[in-house]
Amino acid sequence: LPRVGNPINTVFKYHDGTRSLSDDQRNSISQYLCTFQEVRSLSHIDNDSLIRSRIEFIIKRKTENDLHQNKRSPSDLKMSTKLKRKGRQKESQQTAIGLPKKKEKRTNVFLSLRERLMKKKEKYLLRWFVSVDSVMKASGETLLDEEDLIGLSADSLPYRCLDDYVDLTIVQKMFTPSAWLYLLS
């Protein structure tokens, strides 16, 4: 081995008589020598023997690793059975910052007249004009007549009847023709 001046040059010039170092081995040894150059100079040990032992160790280790890697076959490689899907899932209930969206609870919320079901809407409208007993009578497929509208006057009608969303014709089928004319007058 030549005298050590620059450890990297020493590594590149090394030749064991039968084989020279591969590029991988040269890089590994050069990194090691550059890292520990200051430590070696302070300890006053024989640099030549240190470099030679290091080179031999790395060559041996690299050769063992090469042999070990060559023994493996592609069938030895194992893939995980589950692959995680990347990105945001469809119909995910997450907001942009990752917090769950608040679900709307419609149980205690007042529904407007146009959002109600037809049967409930009919009962709701009938309560404006007739008593609760008459509403039950009308839901039992019995037509309401003028007697059920006795207490009704123009002043007692709620202003809600004038709303654009209120369609009084949906309750027309629950009144007799004479009672319907009385209601409209």
VEXKOLRO-10468 format. One line per 4 residues: number of its first residue (from 1); for each residue x, z, y of N, C-alpha, C, O. Coordinates in Angstrom, 3 decimals, padded with zeros to 6 digits. Example, Ala and Ser with C-alpha at 12.3 -4.5 7.8 and 13.67 -1.06 7.14 Angstrom:
BEGIN
1) 013.190,007.800,-005.690,012.300,007.800,-004.500,013.200,007.800,-003.300,014.236,008.465,-003.319 | 012.850,007.080,-002.250,013.670,007.140,-001.060,012.900,007.870,000.030,013.409,008.039,001.138
***
This chain:
BEGIN
1) 000.851,000.000,-001.176,000.000,000.000,000.000,000.897,000.000,001.240,001.875,000.747,001.288 | 000.586,-000.814,002.229,001.415,-000.827,003.441,001.255,000.462,004.234,000.305,001.223,004.050 | 002.222,000.680,005.125,002.185,001.852,006.003,000.908,001.802,006.840,000.511,000.725,007.285 | 000.259,002.945,007.061,-001.009,002.973,007.784,-000.740,003.057,009.272,-000.204,004.047,009.768
5) -001.121,002.003,009.976,-001.110,002.045,011.428,-002.563,002.017,011.864,-003.085,002.981,012.423 | -003.190,000.907,011.598,-004.621,000.750,011.850,-005.320,000.808,010.493,-005.077,-000.057,009.652 | -006.176,001.795,010.254,-006.789,001.941,008.933,-007.625,000.733,008.512,-007.729,000.439,007.321 | -008.213,000.038,009.469,-009.040,-001.117,009.116,-008.165,-002.242,008.572,-008.516,-002.881,007.580
9) -007.021,-002.485,009.224,-006.100,-003.510,008.717,-005.614,-003.151,007.326,-005.461,-004.027,006.476 | -005.372,-001.876,007.088,-004.914,-001.423,005.779,-005.938,-001.776,004.712,-005.575,-002.233,003.628 | -007.199,-001.570,005.009,-008.257,-001.859,004.046,-008.322,-003.354,003.761,-008.477,-003.763,002.610 | -008.205,-004.164,004.797,-008.303,-005.610,004.591,-007.101,-006.171,003.832,-007.209,-007.192,003.153
13) -005.967,-005.504,003.952,-004.766,-005.990,003.261,-004.656,-005.456,001.838,-003.802,-005.904,001.073 | -005.507,-004.511,001.480,-005.405,-003.890,000.163,-005.694,-004.899,-000.938,-006.627,-005.696,-000.847 | -004.883,-004.845,-001.965,-005.087,-005.702,-003.131,-004.583,-004.922,-004.332,-003.446,-004.451,-004.338 | -005.403,-004.786,-005.324,-005.071,-003.949,-006.474,-004.291,-004.715,-007.534,-004.082,-004.186,-008.626
17) -003.874,-005.880,-007.268,-003.142,-006.674,-008.251,-004.077,-007.544,-009.060,-003.762,-008.707,-009.314 | -005.211,-007.024,-009.470,-006.147,-007.807,-010.280,-007.358,-008.253,-009.473,-007.959,-009.286,-009.768 | -007.708,-007.496,-008.479,-008.883,-007.874,-007.688,-008.727,-007.417,-006.249,-008.014,-006.453,-005.969 | -009.377,-008.091,-005.362,-009.376,-007.680,-003.961,-010.734,-007.055,-003.652,-011.661,-007.153,-004.456
21) -010.852,-006.428,-002.516,-012.105,-005.761,-002.140,-013.151,-006.780,-001.709,-012.840,-007.794,-001.084 | -014.393,-006.486,-002.059,-015.494,-007.331,-001.572,-015.784,-006.964,-000.118,-015.308,-005.947,000.386 | -016.562,-007.799,000.536,-016.903,-007.522,001.942,-017.655,-006.204,002.079,-017.429,-005.448,003.024 | -018.546,-005.934,001.134,-019.300,-004.677,001.144,-018.367,-003.476,001.042,-018.508,-002.495,001.772
25) -017.413,-003.576,000.124,-016.478,-002.465,-000.074,-015.588,-002.288,001.148,-015.317,-001.160,001.560 | -015.134,-003.385,001.728,-014.291,-003.297,002.928,-015.050,-002.616,004.061,-014.500,-001.769,004.765 | -016.311,-002.990,004.233,-017.116,-002.379,005.303,-017.303,-000.885,005.080,-017.201,-000.104,006.025 | -017.578,-000.474,003.835,-017.769,000.949,003.538,-016.510,001.745,003.821,-016.565,002.811,004.435
29) -015.380,001.231,003.374,-014.113,001.949,003.578,-013.761,001.987,005.054,-013.309,003.016,005.555 | -013.961,000.882,005.756,-013.647,000.843,007.189,-014.482,001.852,007.961,-013.972,002.534,008.851 | -015.754,001.948,007.627,-016.615,002.930,008.300,-016.125,004.344,008.040,-016.091,005.172,008.950 | -015.747,004.621,006.800,-015.266,005.957,006.461,-013.988,006.280,007.218,-013.858,007.360,007.793
33) -013.046,005.343,007.218,-011.754,005.605,007.853,-011.887,005.759,009.358,-011.220,006.604,009.955 | -012.731,004.961,009.974,-012.918,005.083,011.424,-013.581,006.405,011.784,-013.282,006.987,012.827 | -014.467,006.878,010.939,-015.177,008.124,011.216,-014.242,009.323,011.120,-014.305,010.234,011.946 | -013.383,009.322,010.118,-012.554,010.508,009.865,-011.098,010.350,010.285,-010.248,011.110,009.818
37) -010.782,009.390,011.149,-009.395,009.170,011.551,-008.826,010.367,012.300,-007.683,010.754,012.053 | -009.591,010.962,013.207,-009.103,012.108,013.979,-008.856,013.308,013.081,-007.872,014.022,013.273 | -009.716,013.547,012.113,-009.566,014.691,011.214,-008.294,014.545,010.387,-007.569,015.521,010.190 | -008.015,013.338,009.900,-006.818,013.102,009.084,-005.551,013.310,009.893,-004.590,013.888,009.385
41) -005.522,012.851,011.152,-004.305,012.964,011.956,-003.993,014.419,012.282,-002.827,014.774,012.461 | -005.017,015.265,012.363,-004.788,016.677,012.664,-004.313,017.463,011.442,-003.596,018.453,011.584 | -004.699,017.040,010.273,-004.371,017.831,009.086,-002.999,017.492,008.495,-002.561,018.183,007.575 | -002.299,016.453,008.985,-000.945,016.062,008.540,-000.865,015.833,007.045,000.119,016.218,006.414
45) -001.880,015.213,006.470,-001.785,014.895,005.053,-001.296,013.466,004.903,-001.228,012.718,005.878 | -000.968,013.105,003.716,-000.436,011.776,003.437,-001.560,010.745,003.559,-002.454,010.680,002.715 | -001.499,009.947,004.618,-002.557,008.967,004.877,-002.626,007.904,003.795,-003.714,007.467,003.419 | -001.472,007.485,003.292,-001.467,006.430,002.278,-002.217,006.867,001.026,-003.033,006.113,000.497
49) -001.948,008.060,000.558,-002.614,008.527,-000.665,-004.111,008.760,-000.422,-004.942,008.539,-001.302 | -004.425,009.207,000.781,-005.835,009.416,001.118,-006.600,008.093,001.100,-007.687,008.001,000.530 | -006.025,007.085,001.723,-006.692,005.784,001.770,-006.801,005.201,000.372,-007.847,004.673,-000.004 | -005.711,005.296,-000.410,-005.729,004.757,-001.774,-006.811,005.451,-002.614,-007.558,004.779,-003.326
53) -006.904,006.779,-002.541,-007.911,007.497,-003.331,-009.333,007.130,-002.875,-010.250,007.017,-003.688 | -009.489,006.951,-001.577,-010.789,006.567,-001.042,-011.181,005.179,-001.531,-012.317,004.954,-001.950 | -010.242,004.261,-001.475,-010.517,002.892,-001.915,-010.878,002.876,-003.388,-011.825,002.198,-003.786 | -010.139,003.610,-004.201,-010.416,003.655,-005.639,-011.807,004.244,-005.912,-012.553,003.744,-006.754
57) -012.132,005.302,-005.192,-013.434,005.946,-005.374,-014.572,004.981,-005.022,-015.558,004.875,-005.751 | -014.420,004.286,-003.899,-015.483,003.378,-003.453,-015.611,002.192,-004.394,-016.720,001.751,-004.696 | -014.467,001.669,-004.863,-014.522,000.548,-005.813,-015.234,000.979,-007.086,-016.075,000.250,-007.612 | -014.897,002.161,-007.578,-015.509,002.662,-008.812,-017.022,002.853,-008.629,-017.822,002.452,-009.474
61) -017.384,003.468,-007.518,-018.800,003.718,-007.253,-019.582,002.415,-007.085,-020.687,002.280,-007.612 | -019.012,001.459,-006.354,-019.683,000.176,-006.149,-019.838,-000.559,-007.470,-020.873,-001.177,-007.718 | -018.829,-000.501,-008.315,-018.892,-001.177,-009.611,-019.972,-000.554,-010.481,-020.724,-001.272,-011.140 | -020.060,000.775,-010.491,-021.097,001.457,-011.271,-022.489,001.113,-010.743,-023.422,000.889,-011.515
65) -022.613,001.074,-009.431,-023.907,000.716,-008.833,-024.301,-000.712,-009.178,-025.466,-000.990,-009.460 | -023.310,-001.630,-009.153,-023.594,-003.027,-009.499,-024.049,-003.137,-010.942,-025.001,-003.859,-011.238 | -023.374,-002.423,-011.850,-023.750,-002.472,-013.261,-025.141,-001.875,-013.469,-025.953,-002.412,-014.222 | -025.401,-000.762,-012.793,-026.696,-000.095,-012.926,-027.824,-000.987,-012.401,-028.899,-001.051,-012.998
69) -027.577,-001.669,-011.293,-028.600,-002.545,-010.718,-028.840,-003.766,-011.587,-029.967,-004.254,-011.670 | -027.804,-004.262,-012.233,-027.961,-005.449,-013.080,-028.739,-005.145,-014.348,-029.310,-006.059,-014.942 | -028.781,-003.895,-014.782,-029.502,-003.531,-015.996,-031.016,-003.514,-015.780,-031.778,-003.617,-016.741 | -031.442,-003.388,-014.563,-032.873,-003.328,-014.267,-033.506,-004.709,-014.385,-032.921,-005.719,-013.994
73) -034.692,-004.723,-014.922,-035.433,-005.981,-015.011,-036.620,-005.917,-014.048,-037.019,-004.831,-013.626 | -037.175,-007.057,-013.705,-038.327,-007.043,-012.783,-039.522,-006.263,-013.327,-040.344,-005.769,-012.555 | -039.623,-006.152,-014.650,-040.747,-005.404,-015.218,-040.611,-003.898,-014.980,-041.595,-003.163,-015.068 | -039.379,-003.433,-014.676,-039.171,-002.008,-014.393,-039.707,-001.610,-013.020,-039.969,-000.435,-012.765
77) -039.864,-002.581,-012.153,-040.354,-002.269,-010.813,-041.819,-001.875,-010.886,-042.615,-002.518,-011.570 | -042.161,-000.826,-010.184,-043.536,-000.330,-010.207,-044.145,-000.480,-008.825,-043.548,-000.109,-007.815 | -045.343,-001.029,-008.808,-046.092,-001.157,-007.564,-047.175,-000.082,-007.550,-047.730,000.268,-008.592 | -047.457,000.420,-006.397,-048.527,001.407,-006.307,-049.860,000.719,-006.599,-050.069,-000.437,-006.229
81) -050.746,001.437,-007.259,-052.024,000.835,-007.654,-052.961,000.654,-006.468,-053.721,-000.312,-006.414 | -052.908,001.573,-005.529,-053.776,001.472,-004.362,-052.946,001.048,-003.160,-051.920,001.653,-002.847 | -053.400,000.014,-002.505,-052.753,-000.425,-001.281,-053.639,-000.015,-000.115,-054.835,-000.306,-000.096 | -053.053,000.650,000.836,-053.826,001.074,001.997,-054.158,-000.139,002.847,-053.306,-000.990,003.100
85) -055.397,-000.205,003.280,-055.809,-001.292,004.149,-055.381,-000.973,005.565,-055.479,000.165,006.024 | -054.920,-001.973,006.227,-054.433,-001.800,007.588,-055.538,-002.130,008.581,-056.419,-002.942,008.298 | -055.483,-001.501,009.728,-056.420,-001.814,010.800,-057.678,-000.981,010.750,-057.811,-000.067,009.936 | -058.580,-001.305,011.619,-059.830,-000.558,011.760,-060.884,-001.133,010.821,-061.042,-002.350,010.722
89) -061.592,-000.266,010.146,-062.605,-000.708,009.196,-063.812,-001.261,009.933,-064.100,-000.882,011.068 | -064.509,-002.162,009.262,-065.732,-002.702,009.841,-066.780,-001.600,009.903,-066.831,-000.728,009.035 | -067.594,-001.644,010.910,-068.668,-000.675,011.124,-068.151,000.753,011.177,-068.857,001.692,010.809 | -066.939,000.908,011.630,-066.348,002.237,011.732,-067.012,002.999,012.868,-067.311,002.431,013.919
93) -067.235,004.266,012.654,-067.890,005.092,013.668,-066.848,005.815,014.507,-066.975,007.013,014.758 | -065.840,005.110,014.933,-064.793,005.699,015.749,-064.817,005.064,017.136,-065.133,003.884,017.286 | -064.486,005.849,018.132,-064.356,005.305,019.472,-062.934,004.799,019.636,-062.134,004.876,018.703 | -062.618,004.292,020.796,-061.298,003.697,021.018,-060.175,004.716,020.861,-059.075,004.352,020.443
97) -060.423,005.973,021.184,-059.351,006.955,021.074,-059.401,007.723,019.766,-058.649,008.683,019.591 | -060.256,007.331,018.853,-060.267,007.932,017.526,-061.224,009.088,017.329,-061.228,009.702,016.262 | -062.026,009.401,018.314,-062.991,010.487,018.158,-064.291,009.929,017.591,-064.699,008.830,017.967 | -064.945,010.656,016.702,-066.195,010.141,016.136,-067.274,010.006,017.202,-067.374,010.823,018.118
101) -068.067,008.969,017.064,-069.171,008.771,018.003,-070.245,009.816,017.759,-070.454,010.252,016.627 | -070.920,010.211,018.818,-072.028,011.151,018.669,-073.252,010.369,018.222,-073.602,009.345,018.810 | -073.887,010.857,017.191,-075.086,010.191,016.693,-076.284,010.659,017.503,-076.407,011.835,017.847 | -077.153,009.721,017.796,-078.350,010.053,018.564,-079.363,010.739,017.662,-079.648,010.270,016.560
105) -079.898,011.839,018.135,-080.952,012.537,017.400,-082.271,012.228,018.088,-082.469,012.566,019.255 | -083.152,011.596,017.370,-084.418,011.180,017.956,-085.565,012.091,017.540,-086.726,011.774,017.800 | -085.263,013.212,016.903,-086.340,014.074,016.427,-087.012,014.818,017.572,-088.238,014.927,017.594 | -086.247,015.327,018.513,-086.812,016.124,019.599,-086.970,015.327,020.889,-087.315,015.890,021.928
109) -086.723,014.045,020.830,-086.778,013.221,022.032,-088.190,012.667,022.201,-088.812,012.216,021.239 | -088.678,012.707,023.419,-089.999,012.148,023.708,-089.913,010.629,023.646,-089.070,010.020,024.305 | -090.779,010.029,022.861,-090.815,008.575,022.750,-091.789,008.018,023.770,-092.883,008.550,023.961 | -091.385,006.951,024.416,-092.302,006.316,025.355,-093.418,005.633,024.569,-093.328,005.459,023.353
113) -094.438,005.263,025.269,-095.620,004.709,024.614,-095.311,003.407,023.876,-095.869,003.155,022.808 | -094.447,002.599,024.423,-094.156,001.317,023.759,-093.292,001.489,022.515,-093.242,000.581,021.686 | -092.602,002.634,022.355,-091.751,002.863,021.187,-092.492,003.525,020.028,-091.957,003.612,018.922 | -093.705,003.988,020.267,-094.451,004.679,019.218,-095.022,003.695,018.204,-095.201,002.512,018.493
117) -095.300,004.207,017.019,-095.957,003.398,016.001,-097.402,003.142,016.421,-097.971,003.899,017.207 | -097.981,002.085,015.899,-099.311,001.662,016.350,-100.374,002.731,016.103,-101.185,002.989,016.992 | -100.397,003.356,014.936,-101.416,004.374,014.635,-101.295,005.556,015.589,-102.297,006.056,016.099 | -100.059,006.000,015.829,-099.862,007.143,016.725,-100.194,006.759,018.161,-100.706,007.567,018.936
121) -099.893,005.516,018.496,-100.207,005.048,019.846,-101.724,005.026,020.072,-102.202,005.397,021.144 | -102.463,004.596,019.069,-103.928,004.563,019.181,-104.485,005.968,019.373,-105.341,006.186,020.230 | -104.002,006.920,018.580,-104.483,008.308,018.707,-104.132,008.875,020.075,-104.931,009.584,020.685 | -102.941,008.561,020.548,-102.489,009.061,021.842,-103.381,008.531,022.969,-103.753,009.281,023.871
125) -103.720,007.250,022.916,-104.590,006.661,023.938,-106.011,007.210,023.856,-106.646,007.441,024.886 | -106.513,007.422,022.644,-107.877,007.944,022.485,-108.012,009.346,023.057,-109.075,009.702,023.564 | -106.964,010.144,022.987,-107.023,011.517,023.519,-107.249,011.534,025.025,-107.727,012.532,025.564 | -106.914,010.449,025.710,-107.148,010.381,027.148,-108.642,010.291,027.466,-109.086,010.734,028.525
129) -109.406,009.720,026.547,-110.814,009.426,026.841,-111.804,010.319,026.103,-112.878,010.612,026.627 | -111.459,010.753,024.901,-112.405,011.524,024.080,-111.744,012.805,023.591,-110.538,012.998,023.749 | -112.557,013.679,022.992,-112.044,014.958,022.485,-111.250,014.739,021.190,-111.246,013.649,020.618 | -110.587,015.801,020.754,-109.778,015.736,019.534,-110.666,015.479,018.318,-110.275,014.755,017.402
133) -111.854,016.069,018.312,-112.786,015.840,017.193,-113.187,014.365,017.106,-113.304,013.805,016.016 | -113.394,013.752,018.264,-113.767,012.333,018.275,-112.599,011.452,017.815,-112.810,010.415,017.187 | -111.383,011.866,018.127,-110.198,011.119,017.664,-110.125,011.171,016.151,-109.828,010.165,015.505 | -110.397,012.354,015.574,-110.390,012.488,014.111,-111.507,011.644,013.497,-111.343,011.052,012.430
137) -112.628,011.602,014.182,-113.765,010.805,013.708,-113.403,009.311,013.716,-113.758,008.579,012.791 | -112.693,008.860,014.771,-112.306,007.449,014.885,-111.229,007.081,013.864,-111.193,005.950,013.381 | -110.364,008.019,013.540,-109.326,007.716,012.540,-109.920,007.646,011.139,-109.286,007.113,010.228 | -111.129,008.177,010.953,-111.834,008.100,009.674,-112.676,006.844,009.560,-113.621,006.808,008.772
141) -112.355,005.811,010.330,-113.029,004.500,010.279,-114.470,004.535,010.802,-115.259,003.649,010.474 | -114.821,005.529,011.599,-116.148,005.587,012.219,-116.006,005.146,013.670,-115.089,005.588,014.364 | -116.900,004.283,014.134,-116.829,003.796,015.512,-117.343,004.853,016.487,-118.295,005.577,016.194 | -116.707,004.927,017.630,-117.120,005.862,018.678,-118.196,005.195,019.539,-118.114,004.006,019.848
145) -119.197,005.978,019.916,-120.268,005.434,020.755,-120.255,006.117,022.116,-119.335,006.873,022.428 | -121.282,005.848,022.930,-121.336,006.369,024.298,-121.436,007.886,024.343,-121.013,008.501,025.321 | -121.978,008.487,023.322,-122.109,009.952,023.297,-120.740,010.630,023.290,-120.578,011.724,023.832 | -119.764,009.979,022.676,-118.418,010.559,022.649,-117.741,010.482,024.018,-116.772,011.199,024.268
149) -118.239,009.628,024.896,-117.643,009.445,026.223,-118.421,010.173,027.313,-118.243,009.860,028.490 | -119.278,011.134,026.965,-120.186,011.789,027.915,-119.425,012.462,029.063,-119.816,012.290,030.217 | -118.392,013.195,028.804,-117.711,013.947,029.865,-116.745,013.100,030.673,-116.038,013.629,031.530 | -116.698,011.812,030.425,-115.721,010.935,031.073,-116.267,010.411,032.400,-117.390,009.909,032.460
153) -115.478,010.527,033.448,-115.854,009.965,034.751,-114.627,009.252,035.331,-113.520,009.372,034.806 | -114.840,008.519,036.408,-113.739,007.759,037.016,-112.651,008.687,037.547,-111.472,008.331,037.549 | -113.047,009.881,037.998,-112.065,010.824,038.539,-111.252,011.509,037.443,-110.122,011.938,037.675 | -111.829,011.609,036.259,-111.137,012.341,035.190,-110.165,011.463,034.385,-109.432,011.972,033.537
157) -110.159,010.157,034.646,-109.225,009.286,033.920,-107.786,009.557,034.373,-107.529,009.690,035.570 | -106.876,009.635,033.448,-105.482,009.868,033.850,-104.870,008.609,034.478,-105.239,007.483,034.144 | -103.935,008.834,035.387,-103.271,007.708,036.038,-102.392,006.920,035.055,-101.973,005.796,035.331 | -102.134,007.531,033.929,-101.313,006.845,032.925,-101.994,005.582,032.418,-101.324,004.680,031.914
161) -103.285,005.505,032.541,-104.019,004.314,032.083,-103.619,003.073,032.871,-103.766,001.953,032.383 | -103.119,003.266,034.079,-102.780,002.138,034.941,-101.371,001.601,034.702,-100.964,000.624,035.331 | -100.643,002.221,033.816,-099.268,001.798,033.532,-099.257,000.409,032.895,-100.184,000.053,032.168 | -098.205,-000.380,033.167,-098.100,-001.744,032.631,-097.973,-001.767,031.110,-098.412,-002.716,030.460
165) -097.379,-000.731,030.551,-097.154,-000.698,029.104,-098.396,-000.282,028.313,-098.437,-000.414,027.090 | -099.389,000.213,029.012,-100.601,000.673,028.339,-101.537,-000.513,028.147,-101.965,-001.150,029.109 | -101.842,-000.791,026.899,-102.772,-001.872,026.559,-103.990,-001.230,025.909,-103.973,-000.885,024.728 | -105.042,-001.076,026.698,-106.239,-000.391,026.206,-106.993,-001.203,025.158,-107.841,-000.659,024.451
169) -106.700,-002.473,025.048,-107.432,-003.306,024.084,-107.101,-002.942,022.635,-107.834,-003.330,021.725 | -106.013,-002.207,022.406,-105.695,-001.832,021.014,-106.660,-000.781,020.478,-106.784,-000.619,019.264 | -107.351,-000.059,021.378,-108.333,000.932,020.913,-109.764,000.390,020.976,-110.712,001.109,020.660 | -109.921,-000.856,021.377,-111.260,-001.448,021.496,-111.966,-001.485,020.143,-113.186,-001.337,020.085
173) -111.236,-001.674,019.081,-111.848,-001.762,017.749,-112.435,-000.428,017.289,-113.177,-000.397,016.307 | -112.120,000.679,017.974,-112.625,001.995,017.589,-113.922,002.354,018.316,-114.531,003.385,018.032 | -114.335,001.515,019.238,-115.561,001.766,020.009,-116.628,000.732,019.648,-116.333,-000.394,019.250 | -117.858,001.158,019.802,-118.963,000.198,019.691,-118.926,-000.682,020.944,-118.352,-000.264,021.949
177) -119.508,-001.869,020.923,-119.464,-002.742,022.119,-120.050,-002.089,023.366,-119.520,-002.270,024.462 | -121.119,-001.342,023.217,-121.718,-000.690,024.397,-120.814,000.425,024.929,-120.698,000.603,026.141 | -120.178,001.170,024.034,-119.263,002.243,024.462,-118.033,001.652,025.144,-117.506,002.240,026.089 | -117.578,000.512,024.678,-116.409,-000.133,025.291,-116.737,-000.602,026.712,-115.916,-000.441,027.616
181) -117.909,-001.172,026.918,-118.320,-001.590,028.260,-118.473,-000.386,029.187,-118.144,-000.460,030.371 | -118.968,000.707,028.647,-119.107,001.941,029.436,-117.722,002.459,029.854,-117.538,002.922,030.979 | -116.764,002.374,028.943,-115.393,002.843,029.223,-114.741,001.984,030.301,-114.046,002.516,031.167 | -114.945,000.691,030.267,-114.325,-000.209,031.242,-114.968,-000.104,032.621,-114.338,-000.454,033.619
185) -116.205,000.369,032.693,-116.889,000.444,033.995,-116.510,001.661,034.795,-117.008,001.850,035.905
***
